[in-house]
Amino acid sequence: MSSERPGAKVDLNRAMNSFKSSEEKNIKKEILKQSYTPLKRASDITWTLVALGLFLPSLYNIFWHTRFDNLSVLATGFVLAMAASDFFSGLVHWGADTWGSFDTPFFGPTFIRSFREHHLAPTAMTLHDVFETNGDNCLLTVPVLFFMARKDCLSADGSVDSFAFFSLTFWTWVCLWVALTNQIHSWSHVLNPPALVSLLQTSRIILSADAHRKHHQIPFDRNYCITNGWMDYPLNYIGFWRWAERFIHNTTGMVPREDDYKWTGISSEMPDVVQRKLAGQKSS
């Protein structure tokens, strides 16, 4: 395997000029805004409400199985879920930033679209309501919560099985943090967040603006974890993202961040959907 780092060519001068170019940037922002369709809106509302409807029985299930002698299992599951959720958030964030395009089936109009808009206009997400902010993440939690709401942790003798209880608590807390991740991400871009949010950020319980700022430095290729940022340092230290990119590049020939750089202007090429928009304007 080649040790050379794969990736689309980074043109820093063009990137800075592109960020200053209101015409090019506004066309891209308008396309992304228009792609938030009524169907996508309905999907976000539906999955947010479905996830909420499953969270309540899942949390009750934890409460019903909790005993004094398994409180340590409950606490351990909660802390480990915070770390796992942060890793999962980084994995999804890295995947959406690095691979695919606006035209990728299902993922393009959902996850990829959101991350392309975010690099183009980082604070735009702070203007989104609770459904647009959290709909995609809530969708990811629904299959797991469906099983957690119904999970039985009792042994044949009526005692609570510790392993089953840990599984219930861990995966329910993972779903909770995953569902909240994009809201937490949004708060990291708010200039003056609510006092409680600021306290949680300062305590490193949730992602802070300082921890996340490194990700938004060109070429947007590090610090992908956006729940609390705990996993950023170890993953950067071992070169996890670069190793994964080399593996996928050498296996498939795909170029990391090729489409993302077209949206941010780092690449001299335009995204396909933008080219189609411009072609349509010229022909009309």
N, C-alpha and C positions, 0 to 999 in steps of 0.2 A: 504494500500500500504506500502510495506517495505521501511524503511528509509535508509536501507543499499544501498550503491552506487554500481550499477551493473557495470560490465566491465570485460574484459579479464584480467587475472593475469599478473601483471607487474613484470618482472624479470630484474632489473636494471643491474646486473652484466652481464647477457647474452646479454642484449641490447648493452652495451658498447663494449663487445667482438665482437658482430656481426658487429658493425659499423667498427671495425678494421679488420674484416675478409674479405680480398679482394676477395677470391674465391667465397664465398657465395654471397657477394654483387654484384660482377661482373656478376654472372649467372642471378641474378634478374634484373640487369640493362639491360642486353642483351635481356632478354625476353620482357621487357617493350619497349625497343627500336624497336625490331622487330615487335611488335604489332602495331606500327604506320604504317599501311598499305597504299598502294596507294589509296584504296577506302576511308580511313579516311582522307588522304591528300586532295583528291578531294572534300570531304564533307566540310572540313575546308575552302578551297578556295571558294567554292560555297556559303556557308552561310555567310562568311565575306562580299562577294560582294553583296549578296542579301540584307543583313542588311544595307550596305552603300547605296544601291539603294533606300531603303525605308526611310532612315534617311533624305535624301535630301528633298523629298516632305513633310515629317513630320515637318522638321524645317521651310520650306517655309510656311506650314500651320499655324504654330505659328506666323511667321512674318506677314502673311496676316491678321490674326485676332487681332494683337496687336494694342491697342489704348493707348493714353496717360493715360486714366483713369483706365486701367487695368494692368499697369506696376507693381503695387504692387502684383497682382495675379501672374504675371509671375515670379517675384522674390521669392515669397513665395513657389510657386511650385518647383522652382529650389532647394531651401534649403531643403525643406521637401523630395525631391527626393534623395538628397545626403544621408540623414539619412535612408530612406527606402531602397535604394540600398545597403547600408552597411549592413542592417539587412538581406536582401535577399541574399547577398554574404555569410554572416555567415551561413544562413540556408542551402544553397547549399553545402558550404564547410563542415559544420558539418555532413550533410547527407552523402556526399561522403566519408568522413574520417571514419565515425562511422558505417555505415551499408553497406551491400552488399559485393560483391567480384568481381574479374576480370571476373568471369563467369556470372555475372548478365546480363540478356538480355538488350541490347542497352546501359544502363548506365555503364556497366562494361568496355567495350572497349573505352568509351569516358571519362566521368567525373571521374569515379573511377580510371581508369588507370592513368590519369594525376596526381591525388592526391597521389596515391601510389608511383609513380616515384618521386614526389616532396619531400616526406618524406625520401625516400631512397637517393636522390641526390638533395638537395634543390636548388642548383645553376644551375641545368641542364636547367631549364626553361629560363634562361637568354640567352641561346644559340639558342632558338627557334625563327623562323621568325614570322612576323606579323600574318600569317594565322594559324600556329600551336598554337600560343599563344592565339589568340582571337576567333578562329573558333567556339568552343563550346558555348562561351558566346554570340556570335552574333546569333547563332541558337536560343537561348532563347528569343531574342528580336523580332524576325521576326513576330510572330503572333500579338503581340501588335502593332508594327509599321505599320503593314498592315492596321489596323483600324485607327491609329492616322493620317496616311497620307491622309485618306479619311474623317476624322471627320469634321462635319459642326457645328460651334459654334454660328451661327446667329439665333437670335430670329425672330419671325414673323414680327416684326416691323423693322428688319434690324440691330438692335443693337447686340452687342456681349454678349451672355449669360455668366455671370461670372463663374457659376459652370461648364459649358461645357468647357470654356476656361481653367479653372484650371485643369480639367481632361486631356485636351489635353497637357498642358505644363508639368504637373506632370508626366504622363506616358511616354512622349517623353524623358524628362530628366532622368527618371528612366532607360529607355532603353539605353540612352547614357552612363550613369555611369556603368550599368551592362556590356555593351559591352567593356568598358575600364578597367573593374575590374582586369582581369587577366594580362593585361599590367601593371597596377599599382602595382599589386602583384609582378610581375617580377622585376620591378624597385626597390622594397623594398629589393631585394636580390643582386642588383648591388652595387659593392664596391664604385664606383665613378660615380653616375648617372649624366646626363646632368644638367647644372646649373639651368634651369627652373624647372626641376623635383625636384631637391634638395630643391629649394625654396618652392615649393608646399608641399613637405614632411615636411619641418621645420614648415610651417604654419598650418600643420594638415589638409590641404585641401584634400590631398591624403595620403594613408598609408605610414608610415615611417618604416625604418628598426628597430628602437627602439621599436615602438609600436607592430611590428609583431614578434619580437624575442621571446616573451613569448610563442607563439604558438609552436615553434620548440624545446621547452624544453620537454623532456620525462616526461609524457606519451602522449604528443600532444593532450590535452583535454581541451584547453581553447583558448580564443582570436581567434575565427574563422572568425571574420569580416575583410574583406580584401579590401574594397574600400577606406575607410578613417580611419577605426578603431573607429569611434565615438561610436558605439553601444557596444563595448566590455565591457566597465566598467559596464553599467547598466545591461546587460545580465548576466555577471559574478556575479554581486552583488545580483541579485534576484535568482541566481541558475537556470536560465532558461534551460541550456543545460542538467544539471543533472536531473532536473525534467522531461524533455522530454525523456531522456534515461531511467529513471525508468518506465515511463508510457509505452514506447514501449517494454521494457524488460518484464515487468509484463503482458503485453497484448499478446505478441508474443513469448516470450522466447528467442528472439535474444539477443546476447551478444555484447555490444558496443565495437567497435574497434577490434573485434576478428580477422578480416582479415588484417587490417592495422598492427597489432602487429606481424603477421606472416611475413609480408614484411620487417618491420624494424628490426626484430630479437628480439623484446621484448618477443615474445612467442617462446617456444621451437619447435613449429610446423612450417612446411613449407607450403606456399600457394599451393593449389591444382595444379595450372598450373606449378609451379616449380617442384613439385613432378613428374608430367607427363614428364617434360623435362628431369629430371635426370633419370627416368625409361627408357626413350627412348635412352638416351646415353649409359646406361649399356647394353641394349639389342642389340645395333648395333655393 
